[in-house]
C-alpha cells in the first residue's frame, strides 16, 4: 500500500507500460536507470546542466534528472533504447555512427535524443537565439552550423566531439522525413569543418 509520500504509477516508455511504486521525490532518470534497468539514459551532473540524461517526453526534449517520475505518468517517454526501428537505426543514430559523432560515448544517448527533438522543433518553425528572422511567416530558418550549435547547446560533450556532432545532426536533418522543412543552408559543411 502506498504511503502519502509514494504512489504506484504507470509509465509508458518506448511504447511499453511499466507499473511501479515510487517515492514522490524519485526523478524520471532514477526510475529509468535504477527501477527499470533502462541504463542508456546517462546520469551526468544530476542538476540539469549537461544534457546526458535527455529523453523525449511527448516528442519534446527533457532532462530526466529534473523531471519527477510521478509527473511523467500519462506521457509518452522515449529513451535511447526506443529510438531505433527494430534493427534499423534512427537517422540520427546512423549519422552519429557514420560521422564519428562521439568519442567516449557517455553523452551520446542524450545528444541523439536531443538532436531528434531539435530537428522536430526546427521543422515546426521554432526559432533559436541565433535565428535572424523570427516571424512565424518566415518559416523554419536555414539549418546552419550556428543554428545547430545553438539548438544543441544544452548537451555537453566532455571529449569535445562537437564538430562531428554538428555534422551528424546536419546529415540527419537532411534525411529526416520532414526534410523539406529541415533544409540546410548552402555551405553548412564548410562552416562546420
Residue pairs with C-beta under 8 A, 6 or more apart in sequence:
2 8
2 21
5 23
5 24
5 25
6 21
6 22
6 23
6 24
7 21
7 22
7 24
7 70
8 19
8 20
8 21
8 22
9 19
9 20
9 21
9 22
9 69
9 70
9 73
10 17
10 18
10 19
10 73
11 17
11 18
11 20
11 31
11 36
11 69
11 72
11 73
11 77
12 18
12 74
12 75
12 76
12 77
13 32
13 36
13 38
13 77
13 78
13 79
13 82
14 77
14 78
14 79
14 81
14 82
15 82
18 36
20 31
20 35
20 36
22 31
22 35
22 69
22 70
24 68
24 70
25 68
26 35
26 68
26 69
26 70
27 64
27 65
27 66
27 67
27 68
27 69
28 55
28 62
28 64
28 65
28 67
28 68
28 69
28 71
28 72
28 77
29 41
29 43
29 46
29 53
29 64
29 65
29 67
30 69
31 69
32 38
32 39
32 41
32 55
32 64
32 79
33 39
33 41
33 43
38 79
38 81
40 79
40 80
40 81
40 109
41 53
41 54
41 55
41 64
41 79
41 80
41 109
41 110
42 52
42 53
42 106
42 107
42 109
42 110
43 52
43 53
43 65
44 50
44 51
44 52
44 53
44 65
44 106
44 107
44 110
44 156
45 52
45 65
46 65
47 65
47 66
48 63
48 65
48 66
49 156
50 107
50 110
50 155
50 156
51 63
51 107
51 110
51 111
51 114
51 154
51 155
51 156
52 106
52 107
52 109
52 110
52 155
52 156
53 63
53 64
53 65
53 110
54 61
54 62
54 63
54 64
54 109
54 110
54 111
54 113
54 114
54 117
54 154
54 155
55 61
55 62
55 64
55 77
55 78
55 79
55 80
55 113
56 62
56 76
56 77
56 78
56 113
56 116
56 117
57 67
57 72
57 75
57 76
57 77
58 75
58 76
59 76
59 78
59 117
59 120
60 117
60 120
60 121
61 113
61 114
61 117
61 118
61 121
61 154
63 154
78 113
79 109
79 113
80 109
80 110
80 112
80 113
83 90
83 92
83 93
83 112
83 113
83 116
84 90
84 93
89 97
90 112
90 116
91 171
91 172
91 175
91 176
92 112
92 115
92 116
92 119
92 168
92 169
92 172
93 112
94 172
95 101
95 167
95 168
95 169
95 171
95 172
95 175
96 102
96 108
96 111
96 112
96 165
96 168
96 172
98 168
98 171
99 164
99 167
99 168
99 171
100 161
100 164
101 108
101 111
101 161
101 164
101 165
101 167
101 168
101 169
102 108
102 111
102 157
102 159
102 161
102 164
102 165
103 157
103 159
103 160
103 161
104 158
104 159
106 158
107 155
107 156
107 157
107 158
107 159
110 155
111 152
111 155
111 157
111 165
114 152
114 154
114 155
115 152
115 168
115 169
115 172
118 148
118 151
118 152
118 169
119 169
119 172
119 173
119 176
119 178
119 182
120 178
121 151
122 140
122 141
122 143
122 147
122 151
122 173
122 181
122 182
123 140
123 176
123 178
123 181
123 182
124 140
124 181
125 136
125 139
125 140
125 181
127 134
127 141
128 141
128 147
128 150
128 151
129 150
130 146
130 147
130 150
131 141
131 147
132 141
133 141
139 181
140 181
140 182
140 183
141 147
142 183
142 184
142 185
142 188
143 170
143 173
143 182
143 183
143 184
143 185
143 188
144 184
144 185
144 188
144 191
145 166
145 170
145 188
145 191
145 192
146 191
148 166
148 169
148 170
148 173
149 162
149 166
152 165
152 166
152 169
157 165
163 192
163 193
166 192
167 189
167 192
167 193
170 184
170 188
170 189
170 192
173 179
173 182
173 184
174 182
174 184
176 182
185 191
